[in-house]
Amino acid sequence: MEITVRIAGEAGQGIQSIGRIICRAIKRHGWNLFADQDYMSRIRGGNNSFRIRISDTPCLAPREKTDILIALNRESVAIHEGTVRKKGLIVADEATDDVTATTLRYFNVPIGALAKASGGKSLYENSVVCGVITGLLHLDPDAVVNVLKDMFGKKGEETGDKNITAFREGNRYTRDNYFSDAFHLGRRQYGDGIVINGNEAVALGAVHAGCKFYSAYPMSPSTGIMASIARFAKRFGIVVEQAEDEIAAINMVIGASYAGVRAMTGTSGGGFALMGEGVSLAAMTETPLVVVDVQRPAPATGFPTRTEQADLDLLIHAGHGEFARVIYAPGTAEEAFSLTVKAFDIAEKYQIPVFIMSDQHLADSYRNVTLPDVGALSRQRHVIPTNGQSVHPYKRYALTGSGISPRAVPSWIDDVIYADSDEHTEEGHITEDARIRTLMVQKRFTMRMNLLSKEMTPPSASSLSRTEIVLVGFGSTCGVMQEACGSVSGMNVGYIHLPQVWPFPAEEVRTLLEDAPEAKIVSFENNAAGQLARLLRRETGIACCDSILKYDGRPFTVDEVVATVKERYSSL
């Protein structure tokens, strides 16, 4: 069984609150969910929506059509009625005489009147709507009340009670006036795990990895990471600093990391562009650095609240000069958590910049997940450990056989530490010696890239034997690829998902494709240039026969991908 609910209305009407409450309630009833948001870059007005896909099987991506549309204003009916299935339902507060559709059913609920009767304010309309949805889906009202208590409990007893009253009024009205069981879900079992989005997963990964300093300038859609880490700051002793701009943010993080704490910053493409010089500074000084780029459409301001995957080339070539770096591209909340933990370990072990490449779709999409076993995730420190240890003379940039210089925390050893952004000797003093320059470049770049090839996060893939089409993607396209490949009737379609794009896992990809020697390779990307296809050819010699590209700021849906694959490749 599967149902998609879309809540739509103006910014400021509490759409996200409704969505989050229903997501948590659905999880507690034992159903699987995938929820994504479509919102405009404004505080009030416009049209925003929160779409929740509910299923008895795992769901990893959105669907095209809607079963229930909750329209909080008249404009939402006009905008979204075309997505509602023929047997779907539109719930609205106002009369819908002017709506052109004639095949849809309507359920008019006096949402505003019920809210005012409950608390005297329209503020409680979102709780009324939660009651309506609960009634339509036949969820346990008491279970949803517990979610409301969790969400509104800190706002005071009176506010919490009025929200619960409004919820019960919406639920009562629906049960008394809507008699169809068409959308009956009910309870399956108590759902395990948590409901989480990509930004929250990155934040939890950073906390688990031992991050003690986070600095960023608020830039959509990355700001949720800072807000999430701030919620844990007091509990885990984390300093969270809102910087005046992205240049300040990355330099604060470099300073904190130099001083010995694990540190991170997050931004989007425009902010990351400002961080380029800081990235090179971290590389030259061999200071561990973790940066999250939550991509959005560009250039310039672009679409601040929508999604894209066009920063791949930017991250591979970020910063002037040549030096080792790692780029992770998590495709799920689980990967966002585990790869963030790994990013801190790799950055510190190899004293390099590590980038986590997310995007708005992953950042703002919710799923019910079970995060990886935290006990199985490494959190080793890679510094000279003993306070006051006598190290004479200490060479911060020593040329070693491993390519990794000993990293001491200032004041932890009984010697002076020199660091410099110019080229330097093993001791850290400025030099223009040609031989030293060559050896230092080899250490920072060649030797570490060789070492990083042994730390690869491998691609994941479907069974590729007898596959006719192989979709190759990275980042947030993971879930939609996985579901679409299993839904194309009459064709054998497989996928390869890359959670790490640099260093590129060339040998691993070649090995996977050996199982499908006759397959057509198609890149699958949210950008216009086919950046992954070009990278694949450059690093492996494998050329894609085609690319499925989308760059309108919206994510792929399962139905859209299935239709595209059938249309383009069914005759092959």
C-alpha positions in Angstrom: 0.0 0.0 0.0 1.2 3.5 -0.8 -0.2 7.0 -0.3 1.3 10.4 -1.0 0.1 13.4 0.9 1.0 17.0 -0.1 0.4 19.9 2.2 0.6 23.2 0.3 0.1 26.9 1.1 1.9 30.2 1.7 5.2 30.5 3.6 4.3 31.3 7.2 1.3 29.0 7.4 3.2 26.3 9.3 3.5 23.8 6.4 6.9 22.5 7.6 5.5 22.0 11.2 2.6 20.0 9.8 4.9 17.9 7.7 7.3 17.1 10.5 4.5 16.1 12.9 2.9 13.8 10.4 6.2 12.3 9.5 6.9 11.4 13.1 3.4 10.0 13.5 3.7 7.9 10.4 7.0 6.4 11.7 5.4 5.6 15.1 2.7 3.7 13.3 5.2 1.5 11.6 5.0 2.8 8.1 7.9 3.8 5.9 8.1 7.4 4.6 10.0 9.7 2.3 9.2 13.4 2.6 10.6 16.3 0.6 9.9 20.1 0.5 9.4 22.6 -2.3 9.7 26.1 -1.0 10.3 29.6 -2.2 13.0 32.0 -1.0 10.7 34.2 1.0 9.4 34.6 4.6 5.8 35.1 3.7 3.6 34.5 0.7 4.4 32.5 -2.4 3.5 28.8 -2.6 5.3 26.1 -0.6 4.6 22.4 -0.2 5.6 19.5 1.9 5.2 16.1 0.2 5.0 12.8 2.2 5.2 9.5 0.5 4.0 6.7 2.9 4.4 3.0 2.1 4.5 -0.5 3.6 7.9 -1.0 1.8 11.0 1.2 2.1 10.7 4.4 -0.1 13.7 6.4 -1.0 12.4 9.1 -3.4 9.3 11.1 -4.2 6.5 10.1 -6.5 5.0 12.3 -9.2 1.3 12.0 -8.3 -0.6 13.0 -5.1 -3.3 11.0 -3.4 -4.3 13.7 -0.8 -3.8 17.4 -1.4 -4.2 19.6 1.7 -4.6 23.1 0.3 -4.2 25.8 2.9 -5.2 28.5 0.4 -7.1 28.8 -2.9 -3.9 29.3 -4.9 -2.6 25.9 -3.8 -5.6 24.2 -5.4 -4.9 25.8 -8.7 -1.2 25.1 -8.6 -1.3 21.5 -7.5 -4.6 20.0 -8.6 -2.9 18.6 -11.7 -0.7 16.3 -9.6 -3.7 14.7 -7.8 -4.7 11.3 -9.0 -8.2 10.8 -10.5 -9.3 9.0 -7.3 -7.5 11.5 -5.1 -8.8 14.0 -2.6 -8.4 17.8 -2.2 -9.0 19.1 1.3 -9.6 22.9 1.4 -10.9 25.5 3.8 -12.6 27.6 1.2 -15.3 27.0 -1.5 -13.8 25.6 -4.7 -16.4 26.8 -7.2 -13.8 28.3 -9.5 -11.7 25.2 -9.7 -11.7 23.8 -13.2 -11.2 20.1 -12.4 -14.4 18.1 -12.4 -13.0 14.6 -11.8 -11.6 15.2 -8.3 -13.4 14.8 -5.0 -13.3 17.7 -2.5 -13.6 17.7 1.3 -14.2 21.2 2.7 -13.1 21.6 6.3 -13.6 24.9 8.3 -9.9 24.9 9.2 -9.8 28.6 10.3 -13.1 28.4 12.3 -12.0 25.3 14.1 -8.6 26.9 15.0 -10.2 30.0 16.3 -12.7 28.0 18.3 -9.8 26.0 19.9 -7.5 28.8 20.8 -8.9 32.1 19.5 -6.2 32.4 16.9 -5.4 31.2 13.4 -2.1 30.2 14.8 -3.5 26.8 15.6 -4.6 26.0 12.0 -1.6 23.7 11.5 -2.7 21.6 14.4 -6.3 21.4 13.0 -4.7 20.2 9.7 -2.8 17.5 11.5 -6.1 16.3 13.0 -7.6 16.2 9.5 -4.8 14.2 8.1 -4.9 11.8 11.1 -8.6 11.3 10.5 -8.2 10.7 6.8 -5.4 8.1 7.3 -7.2 6.5 10.4 -4.1 7.0 12.6 -4.3 6.7 16.3 -5.1 10.2 17.6 -3.4 9.6 21.0 -0.1 8.6 19.2 -0.2 11.9 17.3 -1.0 13.8 20.5 2.3 12.4 21.9 4.1 13.9 18.9 2.4 17.2 19.5 3.5 17.2 23.1 7.1 16.5 22.1 7.0 19.4 19.5 5.1 22.0 21.5 5.8 21.1 25.1 8.6 23.6 25.5 6.3 26.5 24.4 4.3 26.4 27.6 1.4 24.4 28.9 -1.3 26.7 27.6 0.1 26.7 24.0 0.5 22.9 24.1 -3.0 22.4 25.4 -4.5 24.6 22.7 -2.6 22.9 19.9 -3.9 19.5 21.2 -7.5 20.9 21.4 -7.2 22.2 17.8 -5.8 18.8 16.7 -8.7 16.9 18.3 -11.2 19.3 16.7 -9.8 18.7 13.2 -9.7 14.9 13.8 -13.3 14.9 15.2 -14.6 16.9 12.2 -13.0 14.6 9.8 -14.3 11.4 11.5 -17.8 12.9 11.6 -17.9 14.2 8.0 -15.7 12.0 5.8 -16.8 8.4 5.6 -14.5 6.9 3.0 -11.9 4.3 4.0 -10.0 5.0 0.7 -6.9 6.2 2.6 -7.0 3.9 5.6 -3.6 3.2 7.0 -4.0 2.6 10.7 -1.2 1.1 12.8 1.1 -1.7 11.6 3.5 -1.8 14.5 5.6 0.6 16.5 8.2 2.0 14.1 11.9 1.8 15.0 14.6 4.3 14.1 14.3 8.0 13.8 12.9 10.5 11.3 15.8 12.6 10.0 16.8 14.8 7.1 20.2 15.1 5.4 21.3 18.2 7.2 20.5 16.7 10.6 22.4 13.5 9.7 25.5 15.5 8.8 25.2 17.4 12.1 24.8 14.1 14.1 27.8 12.7 12.3 29.9 15.7 13.2 28.9 15.5 16.8 29.7 11.7 16.9 33.0 12.4 15.2 34.0 14.7 18.1 33.5 18.1 16.3 34.1 20.8 19.0 34.0 23.9 16.8 31.5 24.9 14.0 31.6 28.2 12.3 29.5 29.3 9.3 27.7 32.1 7.7 24.0 31.2 7.3 23.4 30.3 3.6 20.5 28.2 2.4 20.2 25.3 2.2 23.1 24.6 4.6 21.9 26.5 7.6 20.1 23.5 9.1 23.5 21.9 9.9 24.5 24.9 12.1 21.0 24.9 13.8 21.2 21.2 14.5 24.8 21.3 15.9 23.8 24.3 18.0 21.0 22.2 19.7 23.7 19.8 20.9 26.4 22.5 21.7 25.8 22.7 25.4 25.5 19.0 25.9 28.7 18.1 24.1 30.8 21.1 24.7 30.7 22.5 21.1 31.4 26.1 20.2 29.1 27.3 17.4 30.1 30.7 15.9 28.0 32.5 13.3 30.7 34.2 11.2 30.3 37.6 9.4 31.0 35.8 6.1 32.4 32.6 4.6 36.0 33.8 4.5 35.9 34.4 8.2 34.2 31.1 8.8 36.8 28.9 7.0 39.7 30.8 8.6 38.1 30.3 12.1 37.8 26.6 11.4 41.4 26.4 10.2 42.5 28.2 13.4 40.5 25.9 15.6 41.9 22.8 13.8 45.4 24.1 14.1 44.8 24.5 17.9 43.9 20.8 18.1 40.1 20.5 18.0 38.0 18.9 15.3 36.3 21.7 13.4 33.9 22.0 10.5 32.1 24.6 8.4 29.1 24.4 6.0 27.9 26.5 3.1 26.5 26.4 -0.4 28.3 26.9 -3.7 28.4 30.7 -3.5 29.9 30.6 -0.1 32.3 27.9 -1.0 33.6 30.0 -3.8 34.7 32.6 -1.2 36.5 29.8 0.8 38.9 28.9 -2.0 41.9 30.7 -0.6 41.2 29.2 2.8 41.1 25.7 1.3 44.6 26.3 -0.1 45.8 27.6 3.2 44.7 24.5 4.9 46.5 22.4 2.3 49.8 24.3 2.5 49.8 24.3 6.4 48.6 20.6 6.4 45.8 21.5 8.7 42.8 19.1 8.8 39.7 20.7 7.3 36.1 19.5 6.8 33.7 21.6 4.7 30.1 20.7 3.7 28.8 22.1 0.4 25.0 21.9 0.3 24.5 22.6 -3.3 21.8 24.8 -4.8 21.2 26.1 -8.4 23.7 28.8 -9.5 25.4 30.9 -10.8 25.3 33.8 -8.4 22.3 33.7 -6.1 20.5 31.2 -8.4 17.6 29.4 -6.7 18.5 29.7 -3.0 16.0 27.1 -1.8 16.1 24.5 -4.6 18.4 21.7 -5.6 21.2 21.0 -8.1 24.5 18.9 -8.5 26.6 21.4 -10.4 29.5 21.9 -7.9 31.3 18.7 -8.7 33.9 20.3 -10.9 34.2 23.2 -8.5 35.1 21.0 -5.5 37.5 18.8 -7.5 39.5 21.9 -8.5 38.8 24.1 -5.5 41.8 26.1 -4.2 44.8 27.2 -6.2 47.7 24.8 -6.6 47.9 21.0 -6.4 47.2 19.1 -3.2 45.3 16.0 -2.0 41.7 16.3 -1.1 38.7 13.9 -0.7 35.1 14.5 -1.8 32.3 12.5 -0.4 28.8 12.6 -2.0 26.3 10.9 0.4 23.1 9.7 -1.2 21.1 8.9 1.9 20.8 10.2 5.5 22.6 7.0 6.6 25.6 7.8 4.3 25.5 11.5 5.3 26.0 10.4 8.9 28.7 7.8 8.4 30.6 9.7 5.7 30.7 12.8 8.0 32.3 10.7 10.7 34.8 9.3 8.1 35.5 12.8 6.8 36.9 13.9 10.2 39.1 10.9 10.5 40.5 11.1 6.9 41.1 14.9 7.2 43.0 14.4 10.5 44.9 11.3 9.5 46.1 12.8 6.2 46.1 16.5 7.2 44.1 17.5 4.2 40.8 19.2 3.2 37.8 16.9 3.0 34.6 18.0 1.4 31.1 16.6 1.9 29.0 17.3 -1.1 25.3 17.4 -0.3 22.4 19.3 -2.0 19.1 20.9 -1.0 17.1 17.7 -1.9 19.1 15.5 0.5 19.4 18.3 3.1 15.7 18.9 3.4 14.2 15.4 2.7 13.1 13.3 5.6 13.1 9.5 6.0 12.6 7.0 8.8 16.1 5.5 9.1 18.2 3.4 11.4 21.6 5.1 11.7 24.7 2.9 11.5 26.1 1.3 14.6 28.1 4.2 16.1 30.4 1.7 17.9 31.6 0.5 14.5 32.6 4.0 13.3 36.2 4.9 13.9 37.1 8.1 15.9 40.9 7.9 16.2 42.9 11.0 16.8 46.1 11.5 14.8 48.2 13.9 16.8 51.3 13.5 19.0 49.4 12.5 22.2 51.5 13.2 25.3 51.2 16.6 27.0 54.5 18.2 27.6 56.4 15.5 25.6 60.0 16.5 24.9 60.5 16.6 21.1 63.7 18.3 20.1 63.9 19.5 17.4 60.3 19.3 16.3 59.8 19.3 12.6 56.2 20.0 11.8 56.6 19.3 8.1 59.1 16.5 8.3 59.7 14.5 5.1 58.8 11.0 6.1 58.6 7.7 4.3 54.8 7.6 4.8 54.2 11.0 3.4 52.6 12.1 6.7 54.4 14.6 8.9 54.0 14.4 12.7 51.3 16.8 13.9 51.5 18.3 17.4 49.0 20.5 19.1 50.6 23.8 20.3 51.6 23.5 24.0 51.3 19.7 23.9 55.0 19.3 23.2 58.0 21.0 24.8 59.2 22.8 21.7 58.2 25.7 19.4 55.9 25.0 16.4 56.4 27.0 13.3 53.7 27.1 10.5 53.7 29.2 7.3 51.6 29.7 4.2 54.7 30.2 2.1 56.6 27.2 1.0 58.7 26.0 3.9 61.3 23.7 5.2 60.7 20.7 7.4 60.9 22.9 10.5 58.3 25.4 9.1 60.7 28.2 8.0 60.1 30.0 4.6 62.3 28.7 1.8 62.7 29.0 -2.0 64.9 26.0 -2.3 63.9 24.1 -5.5 64.6 20.6 -4.0 62.6 21.2 -0.9 59.8 22.6 -3.0 59.7 19.5 -5.1 59.7 17.2 -2.1 57.0 19.1 -0.3 54.7 19.0 -3.3 55.3 15.3 -3.6 54.4 14.8 0.1 51.3 17.0 0.0 50.0 15.7 -3.3 51.4 12.6 -4.9 52.2 10.5 -1.8 48.9 11.3 -0.1 46.8 10.7 -3.2 48.4 7.2 -3.4 47.6 6.7 0.3 44.0 7.9 -0.2 43.5 5.3 -3.0 43.6 2.7 -0.2 40.9 4.5 1.9 38.3 4.5 -0.9 34.6 4.4 0.0 33.4 1.9 -2.7 30.4 2.4 -5.0 27.2 0.6 -4.4 25.4 -1.1 -7.2 22.5 -3.4 -8.2 23.2 -6.7 -9.7 24.6 -5.8 -13.1 24.7 -9.3 -14.8 22.5 -9.3 -18.0 21.8 -5.6 -17.5 21.0 -3.6 -20.6 21.2 -0.1 -19.2 23.4 1.1 -16.3 22.6 4.4 -14.7 25.6 6.0 -13.0 25.0 8.7 -10.4 26.3 10.3 -7.2 24.9 12.0 -4.2 21.1 12.4 -3.7 20.2 10.6 -6.9 20.9 7.3 -5.1 17.4 6.6 -3.9 15.5 7.5 -7.0 18.0 5.4 -9.2 17.6 2.4 -6.9 13.8 2.6 -7.0 13.5 3.4 -10.7 15.7 0.6 -11.8 13.5 -1.9 -10.1 10.3 -0.4 -11.6 11.1 -0.4 -15.4 9.0 -3.3 -16.7 10.4 -5.3 -19.6 13.9 -4.0 -19.3 17.0 -4.9 -17.2 18.2 -1.6 -15.8 20.9 -1.4 -13.1 22.7 1.4 -11.3 26.0 2.4 -9.8 26.0 5.0 -7.0 29.2 6.9 -6.1 29.3 8.0 -2.4 32.9 9.1 -3.1 33.8 11.0 -6.2 37.4 12.1 -5.5 39.8 10.4 -5.6 37.6 8.8 -8.2 37.1 5.0 -7.7 38.2 4.1 -11.2 39.2 0.5 -10.6 36.0 -0.2 -8.5 33.8 1.1 -11.3 35.6 -0.9 -14.0 35.2 -4.0 -11.9 31.5 -3.5 -11.5 31.0 -2.8 -15.2 32.8 -6.1 -16.1 29.5 -7.8 -15.1 27.7 -5.8 -17.8 30.0 -5.7 -20.8 27.2 -5.1 -23.3 25.3 -2.5 -21.3 24.7 1.1 -22.3 26.2 3.4 -19.7 24.1 6.5 -18.9 25.0 9.2 -16.4 22.2 10.4 -14.1 22.8 13.9 -12.8 21.1 17.1 -11.6 23.2 19.4 -13.7 23.3 20.6 -17.3 26.9 19.7 -18.4 27.0 16.0 -17.5 29.9 16.6 -15.1 29.9 13.1 -13.8 30.0 11.7 -17.3 33.0 13.8 -18.2 34.7 12.7 -15.0 34.0 9.1 -15.6 35.5 9.2 -19.1 38.6 11.2 -17.9 39.4 8.8 -15.0 38.4 5.4 -16.6 38.2 5.9 -20.4 34.6 4.7 -20.2 32.3 6.9 -22.3 28.6 7.3 -21.4 26.3 6.8 -24.4 23.8 9.3 -23.0 23.0 11.4 -19.9 19.7 11.9 -18.1 20.0 15.5 -16.9 17.7 17.7 -14.9 18.6 21.3 -13.8 15.3 23.1 -13.2 15.9 23.2 -9.4 13.6 20.2 -8.7 14.6 16.6 -7.9 13.9 13.6 -10.0 10.9 11.5 -9.1 10.6 7.7 -9.5 7.9 8.0 -12.1 9.8 10.6 -14.2 12.9 8.4 -14.4 11.0 5.3 -15.3 9.2 7.1 -18.1 12.4 8.7 -19.4 14.2 5.3 -19.5 11.3 3.6 -21.3 11.0 6.4 -23.8 14.7 6.7 -24.6 16.0 3.1 -24.4 13.2 0.6 -24.9 14.2 0.2 -28.5 17.8 -0.6 -27.8 
